[in-house]
Amino acid sequence: MVNKNNIAELTIENQDFRIKIKTALAATYSTQAPVVMQQMPQQIAMPQMQQAATSEKPQTTQESAKSEEASGGNTITIKSPIVGTFYRSPGPDKDVFVKVGDEIGVGTKLCIIEAMKLFNEIESEHSGRIVKILVDDASPVEYDQPLFLIEPK
Amino acid sequence: MFKKILIANRGEIALRIIRTAKEMGIKTVAVYSTADKDSLPVRFADEAVCIGPPSSKESYLSIPKIMAAAEITNADAIHPGYGFLSENDMFSEICAKYGIKFIGPTPDQIRKMGDKITAKDTMKKAGVPVVPGSDGLLKDVADAKKQAKKIGYPVIVKATAGGGGKGMRIVWKESEMESAFSTASMEAKASFSNDGLYMEKFIEEPRHIEIQVAGDRYGKACHLSERDCSIQRRHQKLVEESPSPFLDDKLRRKMGDAAVKAAESIAYEGVGTIEFLTDKHRNFYFMEMNTRIQVEHPVTEEVVDFDLIKEQIKIAMGDKISGKNYFPELHAMECRINAEDPRKNFSPSPGKITSFHSPKGHGVRVDTAVYAGYTIPQYYDSMIAKLICKARTREEVILKMQRALDEFIVEGIKTTIPFHKKLMKDERFRAGVFDTSFMNSFDLSDLPE
C-alpha cells in the first residue's frame, strides 16, 4: 500500500484493471461495479447519507456491473463516501470491525472514517463475504476511494 | 512560511494559485469533485484529494469535506479563490478554529462588508462617499416625496427584499412618485411577498469603477488603482480595463485615497476590491466591497507589474505591505471568454472542446484551465478563459485584442469570442464612452465567426 509520504507516480496494469496512483490519496480504478457506501450519520449531516438518496445509487451502478467485472469473478467495490482517516477498529485496543473472509449483511459496521475529530461508522449496504481490504489502518482516504471488495450473495 | 496550501476552488483560479505557490516553493493540494478528476489543477497540484460528487453543495461548498482534506494532507493554509466559500465568514472562522490559515480576511471583516447596509454605514463613518439613500424603509408616498426632495431627483425606489431588477422604479420628478411607489410596491409584494421599499439616488450614466486594495495585518493598506468594469450584461462583467478611460489623475487619486480609507477603517487584511459607481458629474459613490481576489485581477497585474496572489499569500504569512500606492504604467484589457452562445442570448454551451488554440505573443496573456479534449462540466460557471492584452496605449491594446481574438480557436462548443470581436469594433467602446447601460443597446445580430 502506498505510504502517505510517498509522492510517487505508479501504474500497475493487468488484463482486468489498471491502478494509477498519484499519491496515497488519489487511487482510481477504471473498472468495477461501484457501489457507494451508505454511512450512519453520527454528527455530520451529509446529504448522501439519507436512505432515500443512497438506495438510488445501486440501480445506476448495477448496470455498469453487468458490463464489467473485476478480476476473480463477481465482486462489488465499497467506496468511501467522505474524506478522512480510515480505521479498521472502533478504538486502538479494540478488535477490527471485519476481516477478510467475514460474512457481512446489510448494516454491518465495516470501519470508521474520522475527520476533524468526528467519527463516522460506515455500514454495509450489501450482504456477502469480504474478499479484500484495500486500505491500511489509519490511512487517509478520499471521496469514492475503494475500501473493500465484497463477493455478494 | 507556509509549507502547504490547500486550494478550495477549481478551474482557472485554482491553477492560478498553484502557479504562484509553486514559484514561492510552497506545496499545493487541490481538492476536486468527481467531475473535475481530469482537470489541470488536479494534474499540476502536488497532491489532490477527491472530496465529493459533482454538485457544488457536496464538494466545493462543503466546509466539512474541505477541512477533512486539509487535515489528512496537513495543509497549513487554505486559499479559497473567488466565489464558492471565499466570502463565507463561517469558513474563515472554522479555519481559524482549526489552526489553518485562511488566506483572506477575518470572519468579522467578511461580515462587516458582506451586509450591504452595514457596509454602507461603516463607509459613512469612515468618511467614504456612499450612494445617498433613504433612512430605512419608506413609510408611504408622502414620506417618499420628502426623502426624495432631500436626496435630490432622479431617485430610484427599490424593493428591500428585491433582486433581478424587480420592484424597482426610477423617478425623475415628484409628479411621478405616486404611481412609481404603488407599482413598485405591488411588484415587490408579488415577487417577494414583501412590499417594503427604500430609496437611493439614481446615478446617471453610472460607470462601475473599482479600486484594488491590499491591507496587511498591522493595519496598513494601499491601493493599486482602478479597473473599469462598466461593460456588463445582467450585472455580469464581460470586459474590464485599466486605466479607466473616464478617470484622470486627480479623480484616480481621490478614489484611491477613499478606497484606502475604507480598507483601513476595518483594518482589512488581505487583498480586496472597493467597488464604486461614478456619475456623469464625476462624483463617485461606494457601492460594495469584495473581500477576496477577483476574476479580473490580471488586468491590474499587467498594468502595475504585481503578482496579487503572491501578495495575498505574503500578507497571510504576516508580511508587511510596502505601503505605497501603485498607478497604471501601461494599458490592459480583459475579455472574459465564456462557453455561451452570444447568438442565442448567451445561453450556456457545455460540452467537449474538440480543438483549442489560445493566442500568444507579446502582450498577450491567457488564464485558462481548459484544453483540447476537455469536457466542460455543466455543474459550474461557464467561464473558460480570460484573454488579457496589454500595450502602451488603449488603441494598441484594442488592436492587439482583435489580433488575439482572431487567433483564438475553440471548437466543439460555442463561445463569446464573436461578441468580443464585434465589441472591439464598436465606435462607443473604442472611444471609451460607455456606462453600465452599454449592453442594453448593443446589437447582437451579425456577429462575426
Interface residues (C-beta under 8 A of the other chain):
Chain A: I7 K22 T23 L25 A26 T28 I44 M46 P47 Q48 I82 V83 G84 T85 A115 M116 P140 V141 E142 Y143 D144 Q145
Chain B: T34 K37 V42 D46 E47 A48 V49 C50 I51 G52 P53 K57 E58 S59 P64 K65 M67 A68 A69 E71 I72 T73 Y98
